[in-house]
């Protein structure tokens, strides 16, 4: 029988979003073979308590999984601390993990794709991260999935021997990364991901995902993405910690999710140049065709693409 990875859900104060996320997960054919572990963060303010209470009432009625474990925080951890500590706790005992947040919806074959990918590449130390999401950028790579350096955290998975290297140290990154490193980190100048490192260092934001990306990047690791996304985000409505514009809500909620049960994986583990080009064109389309060379602009912010998509 399949040794399915535990599915870990991080929730806060959005009952409606959480309900949709759980309904999608429960419809997966591997749900009944999967242990579900849910972290429910405590209210940050009294105004947040009704939402948190609503989520916890919902969580008390979960079924459809191999087992269900609810972990209710008694103090507010915040998104970054909640995810990093929760992932570490679960992955240490299980060896692998599938992670979703309370605004991620998935297709019925999301867990098939994630578990199969985690099994296929578990011994290949070049692969660090499996993402269930892909931008609607019309990529064609001759397979149903591809590798690149970029980490995307909307429905993702990894292994304990990779996650153990995760660190949050912006000062070290700022000291170590030179101009060429930053250019590559910014996906060859397509988008200013580096700004998040600087904003974390200055205290403007408090996020975790940029550090997981940096951890993978420093070790020349690869992230696996499906060509057609198995999940999407329904939190681009201002209800989450990072918010978004209405155009983002429409674009991502309208995505058609893959219902492909079995994928043809790339035969060689190397970065897809087609993915890099497609991402660059996609970003330019969101900015109305405007682009800047970050290397020439001395690492200044590239464009207007909303921080929402990466601030987690």
Secondary structure by P-SEA (a helix, b strand, c coil): cccccbbbbbbcccaaaaaaaaaaaaaccccccbbbbbbbbccccccaaaaaaaaaaaaaacccccbbbbbbbcccccaaaaaaaaaaaaaaacccbbbbccccccccaaaaaaaaaaaacccccccccccccccccccccccccccccccccccccccccccccccccaaaaaacccaaaaaaaacccccccaaaaaaaaaccccccaaaaaaaaaaabbbbbbbcccccccccccccccccccaaaaaaaaaccccccccccccccccccaaaaaaaaaaaaaaaccccccccccccccccccccccccc
